[in-house]
């Protein structure tokens, strides 16, 4: 993250600029994050990916309602890890990869340090990020408060976010380390409504839902203990708990307000050991442990007649959802000279239940349960070709269990879904990667994912039902490379120009994808959000930490927006688009005063990357921001 100018407004398009295959379905609503990987699944609220913060799940409910509404601010993130293949089984079973946001810990080299950052920009944007931290004797600390407000690109597209974080570290430089992390997040966002193709062509600023609102609260805490059992063995234990509320008010075009409230109470423990050992004169690494997790998700819906701004009304349904989960995992990296063999195993134990206390459906209140034990395997291979080049291969399983709404949907007249089977995947990959010099790195691979029992939601209103729509194949080629031109010149000319004037790097990553349903109701059709190409490229200039400039480009080919490939509201597909961003960070007085600025959507592309059954979600046109960061 430190290579780029500080990312503002949690711009996920920029955050994943160097990640091939990851698609961000953009939405101006501050409370929702939409992503998928290599075309697998609807990116809606990132349900197909396992998003972690410091190794802890961030979704509302890990399995039953795996939606993502809150992530740490970009200013707090030290790096982003994307783990795919067999090693992802150390974290979870999802068909997609693991995305882990590793946040900064309290500084160990100062008693007190702090910063305050303030940004203003287009559409009434104002953000503030404030932090103070340090280490005194055995105790490290970090206190953060952040705020964001924006009028939005349309009426009722405004949003407000307030959040904070407290970190306490005890003996951070000792053999046993304790880390306490407390997080608070609160947001309110307007939802101006999606547009039909006709409305979009007339005016992308049209508002179809002037009173819809979304409210998110999330409070969570975690305690991590790292213990060096010996110089070769590390034990890491994480315990976490939290509460989240998601409330929406959606009167739509009527004068009636529908208030839907979901509460999430969750907690878990993850314990793992990493052990280095020697065998047959080679060094090997064993990782193993377990995870337990439990969540309760009560949900209710109220309807207020004649008042589109109501916050309560007459209750029409009420239900209790719950998940109890446990997993055991083990992975061993065997290394024999230049060859590494990495088998992994994960055993899933999951119980999901839904019980309706009140129903407005003719079928009456129902209840349903899902219980399953699923073993998953993975295998990684790597051969060192020398000079930091390697050939690698992976195969791994994944699966996705039934969600609460798939098991029993309170808005549908259907009975409990006893015929739905969990989704299953096999992924295969073969590639080359390396960094043969300090100024050049590359990674290229062929991949193939066989996704069976794909989930598909059909119907509308009370006829909505989730089914297994068949089997889909995702196959393609990815390539990523980065080159530092000034480093190349230094290497050829035996000079030290990089030290004197900085570095200028170009990066590119390309994903070519072929995706098709090969069996089931959608046979012969293309899965939604699976573009044939995704291309990201850019230039990054950096002079120490004094000057950072970045020109970042993101391009996707046209693609269908739902698995059935059937148009709705006049929209049959998402047209190809390309977006460029120009950002800068410049220190004007030592490291104490930095100026920040940027132009997003530099060439004012008129595009959209998100479509739902009710229409198009317009993406932001050209916008800018400027600000200052003061530190001591």
Buried (B, 14 or more C-beta within 10 A) or exposed (E): BEEBBBBBBBBBBBBBBBBBBBBBBBBBBBBBBBBBBBBBBBBBBBBBBBBBBBBBBBBBBBBBBBBBBBBBBBBBBEEBEBBBBBBBBBBBBBBBBBBBBBBBBBBEEBEEBBBBBBBEBBBEBBBBBBBBBBBEEEBBBBBBBBBBBBBBBBEBBBBBBBBBBBBBBBBBEEEEBBBBBBBBBBBBBBBBBBBBBEBBEEEBBBBBBBBBBBBBBBBBBBBBBBBEEEEEBBBBBBBBBBEBBBBBBBBBEEBBBBBBBBBBBBBBBBBBBBBBEEEEEEEBBBBBBBBBBBBBBBBBBBBBEEBBEBEEBEBBBBBBBBBBBBBBBBBBBBBEEEEBBBBBBBBBBBBBBBBBEEBBBEEEBBBBBBEBEBEBBBBBBBBBEEEEBBBBBBBBBBBBBBBBBBBBBBBBBBEBBEEBBBBBBBBBBBBBBBBEBEBBBBBBBBBBBBBBBBBBBEEEEEEBBBBBBBBBBBBBBBBBBBBBBBBBBBBEEEEEEBEEEBBBBBBBBBBBBBBBBBBBBBEEBBBBBBBBBBBBBBBBBBBEEBBBBBBBBBBBBEBBBBBBBEBBBBBBBBEBBEBBBBBBBBBEEEEEEBBBBBBBBBEEBEBBBBBBEBBBBBBBBBBBBBBBBBBE
